[in-house]
Amino acid sequence: MSSNRYHRAFGVYGIYVEDGKLLVINKNGGPYINRFDLPGGSLEEGETLSEAMKREFLEETGLEIEIEESIGVIDFKLLWLWKEFTNVHHIAVYYVVKKVGGKIEIPEQFEGQDSLGAVWISEKDASLDNASPLVLKAFEWLKTKDLGIDAEVYKDWIVLK
């Protein structure tokens, strides 16, 4: 019998590439704190997936986006001691997005805002030491056009405090 207690997190995430680089945020909370992460996050009450994607992208990067394509869903399991939980089961809906307005700016800080701002990175700049599983999976998808089916499990995940 496992003594693991999983927090289930569900969110939408955008892949936006320009000049071979992926737009990511500097994460300021959760199990991916102090790492690069994809712009995106949880849905608000009554919000659709696409509405959440557009809102989250704008809040975290300053960019207004359009969704070009839904590319699938994948989940991740990793260690995270939070409240009464020992792990997180993160379910992520991935979209390819494009900019239609705005400019990259430092996001307004409010309760629940976990972005310190957006930056461009290339695949060689991302590793387990500095990026979330979502970013690593995005780079994999950019090469293979396949998210896979099985959950990505990180048994030795370290939360960077």
Buried (B, 14 or more C-beta within 10 A) or exposed (E): EEEEEBBEBBBBBBBBBEEEBBBBBBBBEBBBBEBBBBBBBEBEEEBEBBEBBBBBBBBBBBBEBEBEEBBBEBBBBBBBEEEEBBBBBBEBBBBBBBBEEEEBEEBEEEEEBBBBBBBBBEBEBBEEEBBBBBBBBBBBBBEEEEBEEEEBEBEEBEBEE
